Amino acid sequence: MRPIEEQLEKGEKENADYLYNNVTYKDTYINKETVKGSQFSKPLFEFSGACAGCGETPYIKLLTQLYGDRMMIANSTGCSSIYGGYAPSTPYTKKMKKEKDLLGHHLFLKIQQNMVMECYKQVKKIKT
């Protein structure tokens, strides 16, 4: 690694700006309906605060790539409620939380009941 001042002098800031502003995910070139094609989609689970070697977080990342913001997550109390929690930050992107609260934590079953009711509302809206 080199000092930031050196890199700024070489024009790396322009390269970084181009990268962040113009390079996007390539999810339109391949079928997103497959596991392989889903890997070109932007994950809505941005970072993992779980323990090293945790096998759960890659599945959550894959699910967010497959189902996107159509997905609802009901989270039981446990380690996943710690790394996927609301405070002080959440590993999910803003897109994942855009319209309604798609993430829920519970000690008992109340949150699943609320999510089921939300699904019924969506189905009713589609039918009308």
C-alpha positions as protocol buffer text, in pm:
chain_id: "A"
residue {
  index: 1
  type: MET
  ca { x: 0 y: 0 z: 0 }
}
residue {
  index: 2
  type: ARG
  ca { x: 104 y: 352 z: -66 }
}
residue {
  index: 3
  type: PRO
  ca { x: 15 y: 678 z: 109 }
}
residue {
  index: 4
  type: ILE
  ca { x: -313 y: 836 z: -2 }
}
residue {
  index: 5
  type: GLU
  ca { x: -137 y: 1157 z: -103 }
}
residue {
  index: 6
  type: GLU
  ca { x: 69 y: 967 z: -362 }
}
residue {
  index: 7
  type: GLN
  ca { x: -238 y: 802 z: -508 }
}
residue {
  index: 8
  type: LEU
  ca { x: -430 y: 1130 z: -530 }
}
residue {
  index: 9
  type: GLU
  ca { x: -141 y: 1288 z: -718 }
}
residue {
  index: 10
  type: LYS
  ca { x: -139 y: 1002 z: -969 }
}
residue {
  index: 11
  type: GLY
  ca { x: -504 y: 1062 z: -1055 }
}
residue {
  index: 12
  type: GLU
  ca { x: -645 y: 759 z: -875 }
}
residue {
  index: 13
  type: LYS
  ca { x: -933 y: 968 z: -743 }
}
residue {
  index: 14
  type: GLU
  ca { x: -1067 y: 1004 z: -1097 }
}
residue {
  index: 15
  type: ASN
  ca { x: -1036 y: 629 z: -1149 }
}
residue {
  index: 16
  type: ALA
  ca { x: -1217 y: 559 z: -823 }
}
residue {
  index: 17
  type: ASP
  ca { x: -1492 y: 809 z: -910 }
}
residue {
  index: 18
  type: TYR
  ca { x: -1539 y: 642 z: -1248 }
}
residue {
  index: 19
  type: LEU
  ca { x: -1557 y: 300 z: -1082 }
}
residue {
  index: 20
  type: TYR
  ca { x: -1816 y: 405 z: -823 }
}
residue {
  index: 21
  type: ASN
  ca { x: -2030 y: 610 z: -1062 }
}
residue {
  index: 22
  type: ASN
  ca { x: -2021 y: 415 z: -1391 }
}
residue {
  index: 23
  type: VAL
  ca { x: -1950 y: 49 z: -1321 }
}
residue {
  index: 24
  type: THR
  ca { x: -2261 y: -143 z: -1217 }
}
residue {
  index: 25
  type: TYR
  ca { x: -2368 y: -498 z: -1153 }
}
residue {
  index: 26
  type: LYS
  ca { x: -2402 y: -709 z: -1467 }
}
residue {
  index: 27
  type: ASP
  ca { x: -2738 y: -863 z: -1381 }
}
residue {
  index: 28
  type: THR
  ca { x: -2899 y: -798 z: -1722 }
}
residue {
  index: 29
  type: TYR
  ca { x: -2665 y: -1021 z: -1925 }
}
residue {
  index: 30
  type: ILE
  ca { x: -2741 y: -1358 z: -1768 }
}
residue {
  index: 31
  type: ASN
  ca { x: -3051 y: -1534 z: -1634 }
}
residue {
  index: 32
  type: LYS
  ca { x: -3094 y: -1425 z: -1271 }
}
residue {
  index: 33
  type: GLU
  ca { x: -3329 y: -1718 z: -1205 }
}
residue {
  index: 34
  type: THR
  ca { x: -3034 y: -1956 z: -1160 }
}
residue {
  index: 35
  type: VAL
  ca { x: -2792 y: -1971 z: -870 }
}
residue {
  index: 36
  type: LYS
  ca { x: -2500 y: -1894 z: -1102 }
}
residue {
  index: 37
  type: GLY
  ca { x: -2682 y: -1603 z: -1266 }
}
residue {
  index: 38
  type: SER
  ca { x: -2792 y: -1464 z: -931 }
}
residue {
  index: 39
  type: GLN
  ca { x: -2429 y: -1399 z: -841 }
}
residue {
  index: 40
  type: PHE
  ca { x: -2425 y: -1113 z: -1093 }
}
residue {
  index: 41
  type: SER
  ca { x: -2704 y: -938 z: -900 }
}
residue {
  index: 42
  type: LYS
  ca { x: -2634 y: -688 z: -626 }
}
residue {
  index: 43
  type: PRO
  ca { x: -2661 y: -851 z: -285 }
}
residue {
  index: 44
  type: LEU
  ca { x: -2894 y: -672 z: -46 }
}
residue {
  index: 45
  type: PHE
  ca { x: -2698 y: -818 z: 246 }
}
residue {
  index: 46
  type: GLU
  ca { x: -2392 y: -596 z: 228 }
}
residue {
  index: 47
  type: PHE
  ca { x: -2165 y: -711 z: 508 }
}
residue {
  index: 48
  type: SER
  ca { x: -2154 y: -979 z: 772 }
}
residue {
  index: 49
  type: GLY
  ca { x: -2090 y: -909 z: 1136 }
}
residue {
  index: 50
  type: ALA
  ca { x: -2112 y: -1279 z: 1216 }
}
residue {
  index: 51
  type: CYS
  ca { x: -1837 y: -1496 z: 1355 }
}
residue {
  index: 52
  type: ALA
  ca { x: -1563 y: -1608 z: 1116 }
}
residue {
  index: 53
  type: GLY
  ca { x: -1667 y: -1925 z: 941 }
}
residue {
  index: 54
  type: CYS
  ca { x: -2039 y: -1871 z: 995 }
}
residue {
  index: 55
  type: GLY
  ca { x: -2227 y: -2072 z: 734 }
}
residue {
  index: 56
  type: GLU
  ca { x: -2553 y: -1881 z: 765 }
}
residue {
  index: 57
  type: THR
  ca { x: -2455 y: -1546 z: 615 }
}
residue {
  index: 58
  type: PRO
  ca { x: -2363 y: -1676 z: 266 }
}
residue {
  index: 59
  type: TYR
  ca { x: -2714 y: -1821 z: 243 }
}
residue {
  index: 60
  type: ILE
  ca { x: -2871 y: -1490 z: 341 }
}
residue {
  index: 61
  type: LYS
  ca { x: -2660 y: -1312 z: 79 }
}
residue {
  index: 62
  type: LEU
  ca { x: -2767 y: -1567 z: -184 }
}
residue {
  index: 63
  type: LEU
  ca { x: -3135 y: -1534 z: -88 }
}
residue {
  index: 64
  type: THR
  ca { x: -3119 y: -1156 z: -122 }
}
residue {
  index: 65
  type: GLN
  ca { x: -2962 y: -1198 z: -465 }
}
residue {
  index: 66
  type: LEU
  ca { x: -3230 y: -1447 z: -575 }
}
residue {
  index: 67
  type: TYR
  ca { x: -3540 y: -1275 z: -433 }
}
residue {
  index: 68
  type: GLY
  ca { x: -3428 y: -916 z: -387 }
}
residue {
  index: 69
  type: ASP
  ca { x: -3662 y: -674 z: -218 }
}
residue {
  index: 70
  type: ARG
  ca { x: -3955 y: -917 z: -257 }
}
residue {
  index: 71
  type: MET
  ca { x: -3814 y: -1110 z: 38 }
}
residue {
  index: 72
  type: MET
  ca { x: -3937 y: -1089 z: 397 }
}
residue {
  index: 73
  type: ILE
  ca { x: -3716 y: -1197 z: 686 }
}
residue {
  index: 74
  type: ALA
  ca { x: -3847 y: -1312 z: 1025 }
}
residue {
  index: 75
  type: ASN
  ca { x: -3555 y: -1354 z: 1258 }
}
residue {
  index: 76
  type: SER
  ca { x: -3559 y: -1562 z: 1576 }
}
residue {
  index: 77
  type: THR
  ca { x: -3370 y: -1453 z: 1880 }
}
residue {
  index: 78
  type: GLY
  ca { x: -3015 y: -1582 z: 1853 }
}
residue {
  index: 79
  type: CYS
  ca { x: -2683 y: -1497 z: 1695 }
}
residue {
  index: 80
  type: SER
  ca { x: -2845 y: -1398 z: 1364 }
}
residue {
  index: 81
  type: SER
  ca { x: -3043 y: -1130 z: 1547 }
}
residue {
  index: 82
  type: ILE
  ca { x: -2712 y: -985 z: 1663 }
}
residue {
  index: 83
  type: TYR
  ca { x: -2537 y: -949 z: 1325 }
}
residue {
  index: 84
  type: GLY
  ca { x: -2862 y: -872 z: 1140 }
}
residue {
  index: 85
  type: GLY
  ca { x: -2999 y: -637 z: 1402 }
}
residue {
  index: 86
  type: TYR
  ca { x: -3124 y: -283 z: 1370 }
}
residue {
  index: 87
  type: ALA
  ca { x: -2891 y: -95 z: 1600 }
}
residue {
  index: 88
  type: PRO
  ca { x: -2651 y: 70 z: 1551 }
}
residue {
  index: 89
  type: SER
  ca { x: -2637 y: -50 z: 1192 }
}
residue {
  index: 90
  type: THR
  ca { x: -2790 y: -317 z: 974 }
}
residue {
  index: 91
  type: PRO
  ca { x: -2616 y: -527 z: 708 }
}
residue {
  index: 92
  type: TYR
  ca { x: -2911 y: -490 z: 471 }
}
residue {
  index: 93
  type: THR
  ca { x: -2919 y: -218 z: 205 }
}
residue {
  index: 94
  type: LYS
  ca { x: -3169 y: 68 z: 193 }
}
residue {
  index: 95
  type: LYS
  ca { x: -3338 y: -99 z: -105 }
}
residue {
  index: 96
  type: MET
  ca { x: -3421 y: -398 z: 115 }
}
residue {
  index: 97
  type: LYS
  ca { x: -3606 y: -170 z: 357 }
}
residue {
  index: 98
  type: LYS
  ca { x: -3774 y: 64 z: 106 }
}
residue {
  index: 99
  type: GLU
  ca { x: -4154 y: 30 z: 131 }
}
residue {
  index: 100
  type: LYS
  ca { x: -4233 y: -150 z: 450 }
}
residue {
  index: 101
  type: ASP
  ca { x: -4055 y: -322 z: 730 }
}
residue {
  index: 102
  type: LEU
  ca { x: -3931 y: -641 z: 565 }
}
residue {
  index: 103
  type: LEU
  ca { x: -3708 y: -737 z: 854 }
}
residue {
  index: 104
  type: GLY
  ca { x: -3853 y: -852 z: 1182 }
}
residue {
  index: 105
  type: HIS
  ca { x: -3712 y: -983 z: 1508 }
}
residue {
  index: 106
  type: HIS
  ca { x: -3916 y: -1172 z: 1763 }
}
residue {
  index: 107
  type: LEU
  ca { x: -3895 y: -1368 z: 2080 }
}
residue {
  index: 108
  type: PHE
  ca { x: -4218 y: -1551 z: 2010 }
}
residue {
  index: 109
  type: LEU
  ca { x: -4446 y: -1575 z: 1705 }
}
residue {
  index: 110
  type: LYS
  ca { x: -4599 y: -1227 z: 1680 }
}
residue {
  index: 111
  type: ILE
  ca { x: -4372 y: -1108 z: 1396 }
}
residue {
  index: 112
  type: GLN
  ca { x: -4456 y: -1406 z: 1172 }
}
residue {
  index: 113
  type: GLN
  ca { x: -4826 y: -1337 z: 1221 }
}
residue {
  index: 114
  type: ASN
  ca { x: -4772 y: -976 z: 1113 }
}
residue {
  index: 115
  type: MET
  ca { x: -4577 y: -1086 z: 805 }
}
residue {
  index: 116
  type: VAL
  ca { x: -4847 y: -1336 z: 707 }
}
residue {
  index: 117
  type: MET
  ca { x: -5107 y: -1058 z: 734 }
}
residue {
  index: 118
  type: GLU
  ca { x: -4887 y: -836 z: 513 }
}
residue {
  index: 119
  type: CYS
  ca { x: -4875 y: -1114 z: 252 }
}
residue {
  index: 120
  type: TYR
  ca { x: -5254 y: -1143 z: 258 }
}
residue {
  index: 121
  type: LYS
  ca { x: -5281 y: -767 z: 202 }
}
residue {
  index: 122
  type: GLN
  ca { x: -5046 y: -788 z: -96 }
}
residue {
  index: 123
  type: VAL
  ca { x: -5244 y: -1077 z: -250 }
}
residue {
  index: 124
  type: LYS
  ca { x: -5568 y: -888 z: -198 }
}
residue {
  index: 125
  type: LYS
  ca { x: -5416 y: -580 z: -364 }
}
residue {
  index: 126
  type: ILE
  ca { x: -5309 y: -789 z: -664 }
}
residue {
  index: 127
  type: LYS
  ca { x: -5655 y: -944 z: -704 }
}
residue {
  index: 128
  type: THR
  ca { x: -5831 y: -606 z: -708 }
}
